[in-house]
């Protein structure tokens, strides 16, 4: 490895970051330096290597014919270095860092996490609630929980449960809903970002009736749930969102039918990294907690008509 003495490590990092991210600005943000500093590091690294890695055009930097395979090998090398460093950061079995969507964290996990703490007092949890797909190989996150098709690149995905949808409403409104046909006469609370619709649920359930008319449309699922809790309409929900309110009796599921969306919940971890005991314990606990959650996950499940669009918690 003596040839590594020919070029500064910071220069190689600058080359790799620019090549992977596509711009000096993005590379500067990731590396925590100025754009000018990244530019100088790239120029100096090219001089030390004696080869042009980028062409300078009016549109910015583009990879040369030599630069493309060179940068790919650099990214692979730095990826392995990052994984090696990550293993040193994860050796503390007393702290478990989990990346999970805010809805999963606030509407389901937070109500049950004390059970894990009671069963495993030696482990402290750190919850990162985000919809961003965390790069597990380059972060200190031990475990992620994502919703989608399970085909994300650069992770090891382990199926947890299918995502299903079903109508829920406040108890007072439920008194007006005796049959599925009664849904058409009720106002609906709509999540504007949902990838599944009332028509999808009705068709999968074999119901030829009009969909409930939208009364309110929100861009946030938590707001939709709050509106349903306030009795403002029927909501097409899923267990992670509504199960605690169902358990408390604040919401009612008028019908037992659950229709699969085509997505599922998955545990995701960095590939090629041995699973620590703390991760295994949490995964086992979460599976058991879901199995016990009859209010949220019980009911007749109808398979999805077709796969839903990929999404991320």
C-alpha positions, 0 to 999 in steps of 0.5 A: 500500500505504499502507493497511497503515500503518493496522494493525500487521503483528503484528496481521495475523499474529495474525488470520491465525494464529488464523483458519488454526489455529482457536484462540488457543492454537495461534496463540500456539504458532506465533507464539512468544508467550503466548495473552494477547498473541495475544488483545490483538493480535487485539483491537487489529487489529480496532479498527484495521480497524474491523471484527469479524473474530471473534465471541466465543462460549462455544466460542471465536472463530468467524469473522464473515461478513466475517472468513472471506473477509478471513482467506482473503486474509490467508493467501494474502498471508502465504503469498506473503511466506513463499515470498519469504523462503524463496527467500532461505534457499534460495540457498545451493547448498552445503546441501541440506535434505531431509525424509524419513521415518525408515524411508527415511532409516535403512534405505535412504538412509543406506547409499547417501548416501556415493555422492552425497557422492562425486559432489557434494562441493560439496553438504552434506546436511541430513536431517530424518527425520520423519513430519510433513508439512512445510509446504514453502512455510514452511520451509527444506526444499528437497525432501521424499520422501513415500509415499502417493497423491501428491495432497497439497495445496499441494505439487508432487508428482513420482512416483518409484517405486511402493511394493510389498510382498513376504515376507522372512525370515532365511536359516535360516528361508528353508530351510523355505520351498520353495513359497508354501504353506510360508508358512502354516506359518511364524510372521509378524512383523506391523507393527501400523501397516501399511495392507496385509496378508498376505491382500492379498499372497496374493490379489494373487499368486493364492495360496489359502492361509492367511496366516502366523500372527502371532508378534510384533506391533510398532508400528514397522517398524524393530523388525519388520525387526530381528525378521525379521533375528533369525529370529523370523518372515516379514515382509511388507516393502517395498524401502525397508525391507529392500533393504540387508539383502537386499543383505548377505544377512542377509535372503532374499526367498523369492519374486520376486513384488512386489505394489503397495500402491496408494501410491507414493514422490514427490518433493515441493517447494514450488509456484511455486518454481524448482528449484535445481541442488542439488535437480535433482542429488539427484533425478537421483542418487536415481533412478539409485541406485534403478535400481541397487538390484536386491536391493530393487526387482527382481522381478515386480510385480503391480498393486495390487487397490485403492488403499491408504490415504494415508500419509506418510514 
